[in-house]
């Protein structure tokens, strides 16, 4: 089965200011055709390095997509490097030059001489027209491989790939499909999770399993590729059926939904409402909840009470409690949640109070107030400010998720 590689060309992509988003788009499109992208490379504007990268990719893979480096300037070297790697010449095509000149004329501009560089095509290449820019793309067959030279601007690349490359690939490729499943897990360290499930997935070398830690949760990706869609789906299902019982209710999503989406769906199904009270996370929890479309169905609002005075004034946390236990404590977390619930009329309220940095960074309490009473949980985890804040919102949402599921079970 065909594998693919993507080479993103441009020195700007090697700086922290520019992100290569084209590779993400191309990976999604190629996966839909059953093609695995096995390597992505970013190469600066240096001809020899780019030529070496092309030769290496052709030695490994059957499909190579190059993005960028097709402009008119001296540092646009993709055409030159491909010609060098393939041992071919560059051929000037007057009709392409005329089209570029006409495009400039259309916008009442005069084409400068340097734009003629874009009319050079690798010997034997098919020209891919560009109706959104001046740089034509190129489709090249070489031995048993296919090379696609695409412009760097995303709007040009996407239009060219979808209109001209996808139809060619569909005719060229054999029947193949990639079936994938993502299990999203919360409340479990990555190393513990892998130790638990690796004896299962290691027995299936023809299944690609990836475990990713993402902002306080774990994503398990199961991917199978086959000429038969049912066969790929059956393999993923077989492995998932063995993994899921090991993890249990720590799995909160099997369809890609985020934790806030899952909690929102549970609240909506019950006709219930939620409010929040935040200190350490300063609105991050409410922001996650309201990022979900339709969250106004169940989310009433929240309180950001960074100081003790506002905890008392807005949420009714007793001054004596704050003086005795401190703002970061179990009693205060419960009182904050109870205050948010009482003042908004929501059936449920979550609270977060803790230290996001300093000597006690990572010490956080989450409170939950419900029609049946309130509770609080103490957590301690390492990390910088943003990590502590992200983990805290995850744990708070998971506390509510588990409570809602337990209510379903026990009535």
C-alpha positions in Angstrom: 0.0 0.0 0.0 1.2 3.5 -0.8 2.8 5.7 1.9 3.3 9.4 1.6 5.7 12.0 2.8 5.3 15.8 2.9 8.1 18.3 2.6 7.3 21.8 3.6 9.8 24.2 2.0 10.7 27.6 3.5 13.1 29.0 6.0 10.3 30.9 7.7 8.8 27.6 8.7 11.9 27.0 10.9 11.2 30.0 13.0 8.8 30.3 15.9 6.7 32.8 14.1 5.4 30.6 11.2 3.4 27.4 11.6 3.1 24.7 8.9 -0.6 24.1 8.7 -0.5 22.7 5.1 0.9 19.4 6.3 -2.0 18.9 8.7 -4.5 19.5 5.9 -2.7 17.2 3.5 -2.5 14.4 6.1 -6.2 14.6 6.6 -6.9 14.4 2.8 -4.4 11.6 2.2 -5.7 9.6 5.1 -9.2 9.8 3.6 -7.8 8.0 0.6 -6.2 5.3 2.8 -2.7 6.7 2.5 -0.5 6.9 5.6 1.7 10.0 5.9 4.8 8.4 7.4 7.1 11.4 7.5 6.9 15.2 7.5 9.9 17.3 6.9 10.5 21.1 7.0 13.5 22.3 4.9 14.8 25.8 4.7 15.6 27.6 1.4 18.8 25.7 0.7 19.1 23.8 -2.5 21.4 20.9 -1.5 19.5 20.2 1.7 16.2 20.2 -0.2 17.6 17.9 -2.9 18.8 15.5 -0.3 15.4 15.5 1.4 13.7 14.7 -1.9 16.0 11.9 -2.7 15.5 10.4 0.8 11.7 10.6 0.5 11.7 8.9 -2.9 13.8 6.1 -1.5 11.1 5.4 1.1 7.7 6.4 -0.1 5.6 6.3 -3.2 3.9 9.7 -2.8 5.7 12.9 -2.2 4.0 16.3 -1.7 6.2 19.4 -1.6 4.6 22.7 -0.4 6.0 26.1 -1.0 9.1 27.4 -2.7 7.3 28.0 -6.1 7.4 31.8 -6.0 9.4 34.1 -8.2 12.3 35.0 -5.9 15.8 33.6 -5.8 15.1 31.7 -2.6 12.2 29.8 -4.2 14.1 26.6 -5.0 11.6 23.8 -5.1 11.6 23.5 -8.9 15.4 23.5 -9.1 15.8 21.0 -6.3 13.2 18.6 -7.8 14.9 18.8 -11.2 18.2 18.1 -9.6 17.0 15.1 -7.6 15.3 13.6 -10.7 18.1 14.3 -13.1 15.8 16.4 -15.3 16.0 19.8 -16.8 13.8 22.9 -16.3 11.8 23.8 -19.4 10.4 27.4 -19.9 6.8 27.4 -21.1 5.7 30.6 -22.8 2.0 29.9 -22.4 2.4 29.8 -18.6 4.3 33.1 -18.7 1.5 34.6 -20.7 -1.1 33.4 -18.2 0.9 35.0 -15.3 1.3 38.2 -17.2 -2.4 38.3 -17.9 -3.2 37.8 -14.3 -1.1 40.8 -13.4 -2.8 42.8 -16.1 -6.2 41.8 -14.7 -5.3 43.5 -11.5 -3.9 46.5 -13.3 -0.3 45.7 -12.5 2.8 45.1 -14.7 4.6 41.8 -14.4 8.2 42.2 -13.5 10.9 40.1 -15.2 11.5 37.9 -12.1 8.0 36.3 -12.4 9.2 34.5 -15.5 10.9 32.0 -13.1 7.4 30.6 -12.3 7.0 29.5 -15.9 9.8 26.9 -15.6 8.5 23.4 -15.4 10.3 20.2 -14.5 10.8 18.2 -17.7 7.9 15.8 -18.2 5.7 17.3 -15.5 2.0 18.0 -15.9 1.1 21.6 -15.1 -1.5 22.1 -12.3 -3.3 25.4 -13.0 -3.5 28.0 -10.2 -6.6 30.2 -10.4 -5.8 31.8 -7.1 -2.2 32.8 -7.6 0.7 33.1 -10.0 2.6 29.9 -9.1 1.5 26.8 -11.1 1.7 23.4 -9.4 3.3 20.4 -11.0 2.4 16.7 -11.1 5.4 14.4 -11.8 5.7 10.6 -12.2 9.1 9.2 -11.5 9.7 5.4 -11.6 7.1 4.1 -9.2 6.5 7.4 -7.4 4.4 10.5 -7.7 5.6 14.0 -6.8 3.2 16.9 -6.3 4.7 20.4 -6.2 2.1 22.7 -4.6 2.2 26.5 -3.7 2.6 27.5 -0.1 -0.3 29.8 0.5 -3.1 27.6 2.0 -5.9 29.0 -0.1 -3.9 28.2 -3.3 -2.7 24.8 -2.1 -6.1 23.6 -0.9 -7.9 24.5 -4.1 -5.2 23.0 -6.3 -5.0 19.8 -4.3 -8.8 19.2 -4.2 -9.5 20.1 -7.8 -6.5 18.5 -9.5 -4.5 16.2 -7.2 -7.3 14.3 -5.5 -8.9 13.1 -8.8 -5.5 11.9 -10.1 -4.7 10.1 -6.9 -8.1 8.4 -6.8 -7.5 6.9 -10.2 -3.9 5.9 -9.3 -4.3 4.3 -5.9 -5.5 0.8 -5.2 -8.6 0.3 -3.0 -7.5 1.0 0.6 -8.9 2.6 3.7 -7.8 3.8 7.1 -10.2 3.2 10.0 -9.4 4.9 13.2 -10.8 5.3 16.7 -9.8 7.7 19.4 -10.5 6.9 23.1 -10.2 10.0 25.3 -9.3 9.2 28.9 -9.1 11.4 32.0 -7.9 10.8 35.5 -5.0 8.5 34.7 -1.2 9.0 34.2 0.1 8.2 30.7 2.7 5.7 32.0 0.1 3.8 34.1 -2.3 3.7 31.1 0.3 2.3 28.8 1.4 -0.3 31.2 -2.2 -1.4 31.5 -3.0 -1.6 27.8 0.3 -2.4 26.1 -0.1 -6.1 26.5 -3.2 -5.9 24.4 -2.1 -3.7 21.5 1.4 -5.2 21.3 -0.2 -8.4 20.1 -1.4 -6.6 16.9 1.6 -5.4 14.9 -0.7 -4.5 11.9 -2.5 -2.0 14.1 -1.0 1.4 14.7 -1.5 2.5 18.4 -0.5 6.0 19.6 -0.9 7.3 23.1 -0.8 11.1 23.5 -0.9 13.2 26.7 -2.9 16.3 26.0 -3.6 19.0 28.6 -4.4 16.7 31.6 -5.9 13.8 29.6 -4.8 10.9 27.4 -5.8 10.2 23.8 -5.5 6.6 22.6 -5.5 6.5 18.8 -6.1 3.1 17.2 -5.6 3.0 13.4 -5.9 0.1 10.9 -5.3 0.2 7.2 -6.7 -2.4 4.8 -8.0 -2.9 1.3 -11.3 -3.8 2.9 -13.1 -1.3 5.0 -14.9 -3.9 7.1 -11.7 -5.7 7.8 -10.0 -2.5 9.1 -13.1 -1.6 11.2 -13.2 -5.1 12.7 -9.5 -5.0 13.7 -9.9 -1.7 15.5 -13.1 -2.9 17.2 -11.4 -6.1 18.3 -8.6 -4.2 20.0 -10.8 -1.6 21.5 -13.1 -4.3 23.0 -10.1 -5.5 25.0 -8.8 -2.1 26.0 -12.0 -0.5 27.1 -12.8 -2.9 30.0 -9.3 -2.3 31.4 -9.8 1.5 31.6 -13.5 1.5 32.5 -15.2 4.8 33.2 -12.0 6.8 32.8 -12.9 6.7 29.1 -15.2 9.7 28.6 -15.4 9.8 24.8 -15.2 7.5 21.9 -16.2 9.8 19.1 -13.8 12.7 19.6 -16.1 14.8 21.8 -14.2 17.0 24.4 -14.8 16.6 28.1 -16.8 19.9 28.1 -19.0 18.6 25.3 -19.7 15.3 27.1 -20.6 17.1 30.4 -22.8 19.5 28.4 -24.7 16.6 26.8 -25.2 15.0 30.1 -26.6 18.2 31.6 -28.8 18.9 28.5 -30.3 15.4 28.7 -31.4 16.0 32.2 -32.6 19.5 31.7 -30.1 20.6 34.3 -28.1 23.7 34.7 -24.5 24.6 35.8 -22.7 27.5 37.3 -19.1 27.9 38.3 -17.0 29.7 40.9 -13.3 30.1 40.1 -10.2 31.4 41.8 -7.0 29.8 40.5 -8.3 29.3 37.0 -9.8 32.8 36.7 -12.5 32.0 34.1 -10.8 29.2 32.3 -13.4 26.6 33.4 -16.3 28.8 32.3 -14.4 29.5 29.0 -14.2 25.9 28.2 -17.8 25.2 29.0 -19.0 28.1 26.9 -16.7 27.2 23.9 -19.3 24.5 23.2 -22.0 25.5 20.8 -25.4 25.6 22.5 -23.9 25.8 26.0 -26.5 28.5 26.9 -29.0 25.6 27.2 -27.4 24.5 30.5 -24.8 27.1 31.6 -26.0 30.0 33.6 -22.8 31.8 34.4 -20.0 32.1 36.9 -18.0 34.0 39.4 -14.2 34.9 39.3 -13.4 35.5 42.9 -9.6 36.0 43.1 -9.6 37.7 46.5 -11.0 36.6 49.8 -13.1 39.7 49.9 -14.9 38.7 46.7 -15.3 35.1 47.9 -17.2 36.5 50.8 -19.1 39.3 49.0 -20.2 37.4 45.9 -20.3 33.8 47.1 -21.0 34.1 50.8 -17.9 32.3 52.0 -17.7 33.1 55.7 -14.8 35.3 56.7 -14.2 33.1 59.7 -13.8 30.0 57.4 -11.3 31.8 55.3 -9.3 32.9 58.3 -9.3 29.4 59.9 -8.7 27.2 56.8 -7.3 29.6 54.2 -8.7 30.2 50.7 -7.1 27.0 49.3 -8.9 24.4 51.4 -11.7 21.8 51.3 -14.2 23.9 53.3 -13.7 26.9 51.1 -14.0 24.9 47.8 -17.3 23.5 49.1 -18.6 26.9 50.2 -17.7 28.5 46.9 -19.6 25.8 44.9 -22.6 26.1 47.3 -22.6 29.9 46.9 -22.5 29.7 43.2 -25.4 27.2 43.2 -27.5 29.3 45.6 -27.0 32.6 43.8 -27.7 31.3 40.3 -30.4 28.7 40.9 -28.4 26.1 39.0 -28.9 22.4 40.0 -25.1 22.0 39.8 -22.1 24.2 40.6 -18.3 23.6 40.3 -15.6 25.5 42.1 -11.8 25.7 41.8 -9.4 27.2 44.3 -5.7 26.5 44.4 -2.1 27.6 43.8 -1.1 27.8 40.1 2.4 28.9 40.9 4.7 29.6 43.9 6.0 27.2 46.5 2.7 25.3 46.7 1.9 25.2 43.0 -0.3 22.3 42.0 -2.3 22.1 45.3 -5.9 22.6 44.1 -9.3 21.9 45.6 -12.4 21.4 43.4 -15.9 21.7 44.9 -19.2 20.3 43.6 -22.6 21.4 44.8 -25.6 19.3 43.8 -29.2 18.9 44.8 -28.0 16.1 47.1 -25.3 18.1 48.9 -21.7 19.2 48.3 -18.3 17.6 48.2 -14.7 18.7 47.5 -11.6 17.0 46.3 -8.0 17.8 47.0 -5.4 17.3 44.1 -1.7 17.8 43.9 0.2 17.6 40.7 3.5 19.1 39.3 3.8 21.6 36.6 3.9 25.3 35.6 1.1 27.7 35.8 -0.7 26.9 32.6 -0.4 23.1 33.2 -1.9 23.4 36.7 -4.8 25.5 35.4 -5.6 23.1 32.5 -5.4 20.0 34.7 -7.7 21.7 37.3 -10.4 22.4 34.8 -10.2 18.8 33.5 -10.5 17.3 37.0 -13.4 19.6 37.9 -15.3 18.7 34.7 -14.6 15.0 35.3 -15.9 15.2 38.9 -19.3 16.5 37.5 -19.3 13.9 34.7 -18.8 11.0 37.2 -21.5 12.4 39.5 -24.0 12.7 36.7 -23.3 9.1 35.5 -23.5 7.8 39.1 -26.9 9.5 39.5 -28.1 7.7 36.4 -26.9 4.4 37.8 -28.2 4.7 41.4 -31.2 6.9 40.7 
